[in-house]
Amino acid sequence: MYFLWYLLIGLVAGWIANLIVKGNGSGLVVNLIVGLIGGLLGGWIVSWFGWVPTGTGGTLLASVIGAVVLLWIVSLFTRHPKPAK
């Protein structure tokens, strides 16, 4: 049961992070992967500051933080086309 809950939190966190970073969603599977990896990364990042995310809200917030950082790191290594003038 908890596995499904973590998948749902990961999906929501990935979707929110995509809205923050890119401005639109990237699809169900990509949002899920970004949210799940972001959850791990976010838990690791917030532990540096002595915060242990508890409950659904804390877990979701840590996952969103991690997913945004993950998308920011990925954007550093991908090329973006320059806008036409």
Secondary structure by P-SEA (a helix, b strand, c coil): caaaaaaaaaaaaaaaaaaacccccccaaaaaaaaaaaaaaaaaaaaaaccccccaaaaaaaaaaaaaaaaaaaaaacccccccc
